[in-house]
């Protein structure tokens, strides 16, 4: 959630560095969340 705020601050101020950093961190966080969900699902299926 905080990365979304950083991204919007970068967009509002015209700071492309903040905008790009927030976007990259947001995508990485979402990917890690999805990978964690997949691992958890595999554990439940194995039990």
C-alpha distance matrix in Angstrom:
0.0 3.8 5.4 5.3 6.7 9.0 10.0 11.0 12.8 14.6 15.6 16.9 18.8 20.1 19.0 18.9 18.0 14.6 14.1 15.3 13.6 10.0 11.3 13.0 10.3 8.1 11.5 12.4 9.6 10.4 14.0 14.0 12.6 15.4 17.9 17.3 17.9 21.0 22.3 22.0 23.8 26.5 27.1 27.5 29.9 31.9 32.5
3.8 0.0 3.8 5.4 5.1 6.3 8.7 10.0 10.6 12.5 14.3 15.3 16.6 18.2 16.6 17.0 15.7 12.1 12.5 14.0 11.7 8.6 11.1 12.6 9.7 8.9 12.6 13.1 10.8 12.7 15.9 15.6 14.9 18.0 20.0 19.4 20.6 23.6 24.6 24.5 26.6 29.1 29.5 30.3 32.7 34.5 35.1
5.4 3.8 0.0 3.8 5.3 5.0 6.1 8.6 9.8 10.5 12.3 14.2 15.4 16.2 14.4 14.1 12.8 9.5 9.4 10.4 8.3 4.9 7.3 8.9 6.4 5.7 9.5 10.3 8.9 10.8 13.7 14.0 14.1 16.8 18.7 18.8 20.1 22.7 23.9 24.4 26.3 28.6 29.4 30.4 32.5 34.2 35.2
5.3 5.4 3.8 0.0 3.8 5.4 5.0 6.2 8.6 9.8 10.5 12.2 14.3 15.1 14.3 14.0 13.8 10.4 9.2 10.9 10.1 6.3 7.4 10.2 8.8 6.7 10.1 12.1 10.7 11.4 14.7 15.7 15.2 17.4 19.9 20.2 20.9 23.5 25.2 25.4 26.9 29.5 30.5 31.1 33.1 35.2 36.2
6.7 5.1 5.3 3.8 0.0 3.8 5.4 5.2 6.2 8.6 9.8 10.4 12.2 14.0 13.2 14.0 13.7 10.0 9.7 12.3 11.2 7.9 10.1 12.9 11.4 10.1 13.7 15.3 13.8 15.0 18.3 18.9 18.3 20.8 23.2 23.2 24.0 26.8 28.3 28.3 30.0 32.6 33.4 34.0 36.2 38.2 39.0
9.0 6.3 5.0 5.4 3.8 0.0 3.8 5.5 5.1 6.2 8.6 9.9 10.6 12.0 10.3 11.0 10.2 6.4 7.0 9.5 8.1 5.5 8.6 11.0 9.7 9.7 13.2 14.4 13.7 15.5 18.2 18.8 19.0 21.6 23.5 23.8 25.1 27.6 28.9 29.4 31.2 33.5 34.4 35.3 37.4 39.2 40.2
10.0 8.7 6.1 5.0 5.4 3.8 0.0 3.8 5.5 5.1 6.2 8.6 10.1 10.4 9.3 9.1 9.2 6.0 4.5 7.2 7.3 4.4 6.1 9.4 9.3 8.7 11.5 13.6 13.5 14.6 17.2 18.6 18.8 20.8 23.0 23.8 24.8 27.0 28.7 29.4 30.9 33.1 34.4 35.3 37.1 39.0 40.3
11.0 10.0 8.6 6.2 5.2 5.5 3.8 0.0 3.8 5.3 4.9 6.0 8.5 9.7 9.9 10.6 11.7 8.6 6.9 10.3 11.0 8.2 9.5 13.0 12.9 11.7 14.5 16.9 16.4 17.0 20.0 21.5 21.2 23.1 25.6 26.3 26.9 29.3 31.2 31.6 32.9 35.4 36.6 37.2 39.1 41.2 42.3
12.8 10.6 9.8 8.6 6.2 5.1 5.5 3.8 0.0 3.8 5.4 5.1 6.1 8.3 8.0 10.0 10.6 7.4 7.4 11.1 11.2 9.2 11.5 14.5 14.2 13.9 16.9 18.8 18.3 19.6 22.5 23.5 23.5 25.7 28.0 28.4 29.4 31.9 33.5 33.9 35.5 37.9 38.9 39.7 41.7 43.7 44.7
14.6 12.5 10.5 9.8 8.6 6.2 5.1 5.3 3.8 0.0 3.8 5.5 5.3 5.8 4.7 6.2 7.2 4.6 4.4 8.1 8.9 8.0 10.0 12.7 13.2 13.4 16.0 17.8 18.2 19.5 21.9 23.2 23.8 25.7 27.7 28.6 29.8 31.9 33.5 34.3 35.9 38.1 39.3 40.3 42.1 44.0 45.2
15.6 14.3 12.3 10.5 9.8 8.6 6.2 4.9 5.4 3.8 0.0 3.8 5.6 5.2 6.4 7.1 9.5 7.8 5.7 9.2 11.1 9.8 10.5 13.8 14.9 14.3 16.4 19.0 19.3 20.0 22.4 24.3 24.6 26.1 28.4 29.5 30.3 32.4 34.3 35.1 36.3 38.6 40.1 40.8 42.4 44.6 45.9
16.9 15.3 14.2 12.2 10.4 9.9 8.6 6.0 5.1 5.5 3.8 0.0 3.8 5.6 7.8 9.9 12.1 10.1 9.0 12.7 14.2 12.7 13.9 17.2 17.8 17.2 19.7 22.1 22.1 22.8 25.5 27.1 27.1 28.9 31.3 32.1 32.8 35.1 37.0 37.5 38.8 41.3 42.6 43.2 45.0 47.1 48.3
18.8 16.6 15.4 14.3 12.2 10.6 10.1 8.5 6.1 5.3 5.6 3.8 0.0 3.8 5.4 8.6 10.6 9.2 9.3 12.8 14.0 13.4 15.1 17.9 18.6 18.7 21.2 23.2 23.4 24.6 27.1 28.5 28.9 30.8 33.0 33.8 34.8 37.1 38.7 39.4 40.9 43.2 44.4 45.3 47.1 49.1 50.3
20.1 18.2 16.2 15.1 14.0 12.0 10.4 9.7 8.3 5.8 5.2 5.6 3.8 0.0 3.8 6.0 8.9 8.7 8.1 11.0 13.1 13.1 14.1 16.8 18.2 18.4 20.3 22.5 23.3 24.3 26.5 28.2 28.9 30.5 32.5 33.7 34.8 36.7 38.5 39.5 40.8 42.9 44.4 45.4 47.0 48.9 50.4
19.0 16.6 14.4 14.3 13.2 10.3 9.3 9.9 8.0 4.7 6.4 7.8 5.4 3.8 0.0 3.8 5.5 5.7 6.4 8.9 10.2 11.0 12.6 14.6 15.8 16.8 18.8 20.4 21.4 22.9 24.8 26.2 27.2 29.0 30.7 31.9 33.3 35.2 36.7 37.8 39.4 41.3 42.7 43.9 45.6 47.3 48.8
18.9 17.0 14.1 14.0 14.0 11.0 9.1 10.6 10.0 6.2 7.1 9.9 8.6 6.0 3.8 0.0 3.8 5.5 4.9 6.0 8.4 9.8 10.4 12.1 14.0 15.1 16.4 18.1 19.7 21.0 22.5 24.2 25.5 27.0 28.5 30.1 31.5 33.1 34.7 36.1 37.5 39.2 40.8 42.2 43.6 45.2 47.0
18.0 15.7 12.8 13.8 13.7 10.2 9.2 11.7 10.6 7.2 9.5 12.1 10.6 8.9 5.5 3.8 0.0 3.8 5.4 5.3 6.0 8.5 9.9 10.6 12.1 14.0 15.5 16.5 18.0 20.0 21.2 22.4 24.1 25.9 27.0 28.4 30.2 31.8 33.0 34.5 36.3 37.8 39.1 40.7 42.3 43.7 45.4
14.6 12.1 9.5 10.4 10.0 6.4 6.0 8.6 7.4 4.6 7.8 10.1 9.2 8.7 5.7 5.5 3.8 0.0 3.8 5.6 5.1 5.9 8.4 9.9 10.5 11.9 14.2 15.3 16.1 18.1 19.9 20.9 22.1 24.2 25.6 26.6 28.3 30.2 31.4 32.6 34.4 36.2 37.4 38.8 40.5 42.1 43.5
14.1 12.5 9.4 9.2 9.7 7.0 4.5 6.9 7.4 4.4 5.7 9.0 9.3 8.1 6.4 4.9 5.4 3.8 0.0 3.8 5.6 5.3 6.2 8.7 10.1 10.6 12.4 14.4 15.4 16.6 18.5 20.1 21.1 22.7 24.5 25.8 27.1 28.9 30.5 31.7 33.1 35.0 36.5 37.7 39.3 41.0 42.6
15.3 14.0 10.4 10.9 12.3 9.5 7.2 10.3 11.1 8.1 9.2 12.7 12.8 11.0 8.9 6.0 5.3 5.6 3.8 0.0 3.8 5.5 5.1 6.1 8.6 9.8 10.7 12.2 14.1 15.4 16.6 18.4 19.9 21.2 22.6 24.3 25.8 27.2 28.8 30.4 31.8 33.3 35.0 36.4 37.8 39.4 41.2
13.6 11.7 8.3 10.1 11.2 8.1 7.3 11.0 11.2 8.9 11.1 14.2 14.0 13.1 10.2 8.4 6.0 5.1 5.6 3.8 0.0 3.8 5.5 5.3 6.1 8.4 10.0 10.6 12.1 14.2 15.4 16.5 18.2 20.0 21.1 22.4 24.3 25.9 27.0 28.5 30.3 31.8 33.1 34.8 36.3 37.7 39.4
10.0 8.6 4.9 6.3 7.9 5.5 4.4 8.2 9.2 8.0 9.8 12.7 13.4 13.1 11.0 9.8 8.5 5.9 5.3 5.5 3.8 0.0 3.8 5.6 5.2 6.0 8.6 9.9 10.4 12.2 14.2 15.3 16.3 18.3 19.9 20.9 22.4 24.4 25.8 26.8 28.5 30.4 31.7 33.0 34.7 36.3 37.8
11.3 11.1 7.3 7.4 10.1 8.6 6.1 9.5 11.5 10.0 10.5 13.9 15.1 14.1 12.6 10.4 9.9 8.4 6.2 5.1 5.5 3.8 0.0 3.8 5.5 5.0 6.2 8.6 9.8 10.6 12.3 14.3 15.3 16.6 18.5 20.0 21.2 22.8 24.6 25.9 27.1 29.0 30.6 31.8 33.2 35.0 36.7
13.0 12.6 8.9 10.2 12.9 11.0 9.4 13.0 14.5 12.7 13.8 17.2 17.9 16.8 14.6 12.1 10.6 9.9 8.7 6.1 5.3 5.6 3.8 0.0 3.8 5.4 5.2 6.2 8.6 10.0 10.6 12.4 14.2 15.5 16.6 18.4 20.1 21.3 22.7 24.5 25.9 27.3 29.0 30.6 31.9 33.3 35.2
10.3 9.7 6.4 8.8 11.4 9.7 9.3 12.9 14.2 13.2 14.9 17.8 18.6 18.2 15.8 14.0 12.1 10.5 10.1 8.6 6.1 5.2 5.5 3.8 0.0 3.8 5.5 5.0 6.0 8.5 9.8 10.5 12.1 14.2 15.2 16.3 18.3 20.0 21.0 22.4 24.3 25.8 27.1 28.7 30.3 31.7 33.3
8.1 8.9 5.7 6.7 10.1 9.7 8.7 11.7 13.9 13.4 14.3 17.2 18.7 18.4 16.8 15.1 14.0 11.9 10.6 9.8 8.4 6.0 5.0 5.4 3.8 0.0 3.8 5.5 5.1 6.2 8.6 10.0 10.5 12.4 14.3 15.3 16.6 18.5 20.1 21.2 22.7 24.6 26.0 27.2 28.8 30.6 32.1
11.5 12.6 9.5 10.1 13.7 13.2 11.5 14.5 16.9 16.0 16.4 19.7 21.2 20.3 18.8 16.4 15.5 14.2 12.4 10.7 10.0 8.6 6.2 5.2 5.5 3.8 0.0 3.8 5.5 5.2 6.2 8.7 9.9 10.6 12.3 14.2 15.4 16.6 18.5 20.1 21.2 22.8 24.7 26.0 27.2 28.9 30.8
12.4 13.1 10.3 12.1 15.3 14.4 13.6 16.9 18.8 17.8 19.0 22.1 23.2 22.5 20.4 18.1 16.5 15.3 14.4 12.2 10.6 9.9 8.6 6.2 5.0 5.5 3.8 0.0 3.8 5.5 5.1 6.2 8.6 9.9 10.6 12.3 14.3 15.4 16.6 18.4 20.0 21.3 22.8 24.6 25.9 27.3 29.1
9.6 10.8 8.9 10.7 13.8 13.7 13.5 16.4 18.3 18.2 19.3 22.1 23.4 23.3 21.4 19.7 18.0 16.1 15.4 14.1 12.1 10.4 9.8 8.6 6.0 5.1 5.5 3.8 0.0 3.8 5.4 5.2 6.1 8.7 9.9 10.5 12.3 14.3 15.4 16.5 18.4 20.2 21.3 22.7 24.5 26.0 27.4
10.4 12.7 10.8 11.4 15.0 15.5 14.6 17.0 19.6 19.5 20.0 22.8 24.6 24.3 22.9 21.0 20.0 18.1 16.6 15.4 14.2 12.2 10.6 10.0 8.5 6.2 5.2 5.5 3.8 0.0 3.8 5.5 5.0 6.2 8.7 9.8 10.6 12.4 14.4 15.4 16.6 18.6 20.2 21.2 22.7 24.6 26.2
14.0 15.9 13.7 14.7 18.3 18.2 17.2 20.0 22.5 21.9 22.4 25.5 27.1 26.5 24.8 22.5 21.2 19.9 18.5 16.6 15.4 14.2 12.3 10.6 9.8 8.6 6.2 5.1 5.4 3.8 0.0 3.8 5.4 5.1 6.2 8.6 9.9 10.7 12.5 14.3 15.4 16.8 18.7 20.2 21.2 22.9 24.9
14.0 15.6 14.0 15.7 18.9 18.8 18.6 21.5 23.5 23.2 24.3 27.1 28.5 28.2 26.2 24.2 22.4 20.9 20.1 18.4 16.5 15.3 14.3 12.4 10.5 10.0 8.7 6.2 5.2 5.5 3.8 0.0 3.8 5.4 5.0 6.1 8.6 9.9 10.6 12.3 14.2 15.5 16.7 18.5 20.1 21.3 23.0
12.6 14.9 14.1 15.2 18.3 19.0 18.8 21.2 23.5 23.8 24.6 27.1 28.9 28.9 27.2 25.5 24.1 22.1 21.1 19.9 18.2 16.3 15.3 14.2 12.1 10.5 9.9 8.6 6.1 5.0 5.4 3.8 0.0 3.8 5.5 5.1 6.2 8.7 10.0 10.6 12.4 14.5 15.6 16.7 18.5 20.2 21.5
15.4 18.0 16.8 17.4 20.8 21.6 20.8 23.1 25.7 25.7 26.1 28.9 30.8 30.5 29.0 27.0 25.9 24.2 22.7 21.2 20.0 18.3 16.6 15.5 14.2 12.4 10.6 9.9 8.7 6.2 5.1 5.4 3.8 0.0 3.8 5.4 5.0 6.3 8.7 9.9 10.6 12.5 14.4 15.5 16.6 18.6 20.4
17.9 20.0 18.7 19.9 23.2 23.5 23.0 25.6 28.0 27.7 28.4 31.3 33.0 32.5 30.7 28.5 27.0 25.6 24.5 22.6 21.1 19.9 18.5 16.6 15.2 14.3 12.3 10.6 9.9 8.7 6.2 5.0 5.5 3.8 0.0 3.8 5.4 5.1 6.3 8.7 9.9 10.8 12.6 14.5 15.5 16.8 18.9
17.3 19.4 18.8 20.2 23.2 23.8 23.8 26.3 28.4 28.6 29.5 32.1 33.8 33.7 31.9 30.1 28.4 26.6 25.8 24.3 22.4 20.9 20.0 18.4 16.3 15.3 14.2 12.3 10.5 9.8 8.6 6.1 5.1 5.4 3.8 0.0 3.8 5.4 5.2 6.2 8.7 10.0 10.8 12.5 14.4 15.5 17.0
17.9 20.6 20.1 20.9 24.0 25.1 24.8 26.9 29.4 29.8 30.3 32.8 34.8 34.8 33.3 31.5 30.2 28.3 27.1 25.8 24.3 22.4 21.2 20.1 18.3 16.6 15.4 14.3 12.3 10.6 9.9 8.6 6.2 5.0 5.4 3.8 0.0 3.8 5.5 5.1 6.2 8.7 10.0 10.7 12.4 14.3 15.7
21.0 23.6 22.7 23.5 26.8 27.6 27.0 29.3 31.9 31.9 32.4 35.1 37.1 36.7 35.2 33.1 31.8 30.2 28.9 27.2 25.9 24.4 22.8 21.3 20.0 18.5 16.6 15.4 14.3 12.4 10.7 9.9 8.7 6.3 5.1 5.4 3.8 0.0 3.8 5.4 5.1 6.3 8.8 10.0 10.6 12.4 14.6
22.3 24.6 23.9 25.2 28.3 28.9 28.7 31.2 33.5 33.5 34.3 37.0 38.7 38.5 36.7 34.7 33.0 31.4 30.5 28.8 27.0 25.8 24.6 22.7 21.0 20.1 18.5 16.6 15.4 14.4 12.5 10.6 10.0 8.7 6.3 5.2 5.5 3.8 0.0 3.8 5.4 5.2 6.4 8.8 10.0 10.7 12.7
22.0 24.5 24.4 25.4 28.3 29.4 29.4 31.6 33.9 34.3 35.1 37.5 39.4 39.5 37.8 36.1 34.5 32.6 31.7 30.4 28.5 26.8 25.9 24.5 22.4 21.2 20.1 18.4 16.5 15.4 14.3 12.3 10.6 9.9 8.7 6.2 5.1 5.4 3.8 0.0 3.8 5.4 5.1 6.4 8.7 10.0 10.9
23.8 26.6 26.3 26.9 30.0 31.2 30.9 32.9 35.5 35.9 36.3 38.8 40.9 40.8 39.4 37.5 36.3 34.4 33.1 31.8 30.3 28.5 27.1 25.9 24.3 22.7 21.2 20.0 18.4 16.6 15.4 14.2 12.4 10.6 9.9 8.7 6.2 5.1 5.4 3.8 0.0 3.8 5.4 5.2 6.2 8.6 10.1
26.5 29.1 28.6 29.5 32.6 33.5 33.1 35.4 37.9 38.1 38.6 41.3 43.2 42.9 41.3 39.2 37.8 36.2 35.0 33.3 31.8 30.4 29.0 27.3 25.8 24.6 22.8 21.3 20.2 18.6 16.8 15.5 14.5 12.5 10.8 10.0 8.7 6.3 5.2 5.4 3.8 0.0 3.8 5.4 5.1 6.2 8.8
27.1 29.5 29.4 30.5 33.4 34.4 34.4 36.6 38.9 39.3 40.1 42.6 44.4 44.4 42.7 40.8 39.1 37.4 36.5 35.0 33.1 31.7 30.6 29.0 27.1 26.0 24.7 22.8 21.3 20.2 18.7 16.7 15.6 14.4 12.6 10.8 10.0 8.8 6.4 5.1 5.4 3.8 0.0 3.8 5.4 5.1 6.4
27.5 30.3 30.4 31.1 34.0 35.3 35.3 37.2 39.7 40.3 40.8 43.2 45.3 45.4 43.9 42.2 40.7 38.8 37.7 36.4 34.8 33.0 31.8 30.6 28.7 27.2 26.0 24.6 22.7 21.2 20.2 18.5 16.7 15.5 14.5 12.5 10.7 10.0 8.8 6.4 5.2 5.4 3.8 0.0 3.8 5.4 5.3
29.9 32.7 32.5 33.1 36.2 37.4 37.1 39.1 41.7 42.1 42.4 45.0 47.1 47.0 45.6 43.6 42.3 40.5 39.3 37.8 36.3 34.7 33.2 31.9 30.3 28.8 27.2 25.9 24.5 22.7 21.2 20.1 18.5 16.6 15.5 14.4 12.4 10.6 10.0 8.7 6.2 5.1 5.4 3.8 0.0 3.8 5.5
31.9 34.5 34.2 35.2 38.2 39.2 39.0 41.2 43.7 44.0 44.6 47.1 49.1 48.9 47.3 45.2 43.7 42.1 41.0 39.4 37.7 36.3 35.0 33.3 31.7 30.6 28.9 27.3 26.0 24.6 22.9 21.3 20.2 18.6 16.8 15.5 14.3 12.4 10.7 10.0 8.6 6.2 5.1 5.4 3.8 0.0 3.8
32.5 35.1 35.2 36.2 39.0 40.2 40.3 42.3 44.7 45.2 45.9 48.3 50.3 50.4 48.8 47.0 45.4 43.5 42.6 41.2 39.4 37.8 36.7 35.2 33.3 32.1 30.8 29.1 27.4 26.2 24.9 23.0 21.5 20.4 18.9 17.0 15.7 14.6 12.7 10.9 10.1 8.8 6.4 5.3 5.5 3.8 0.0
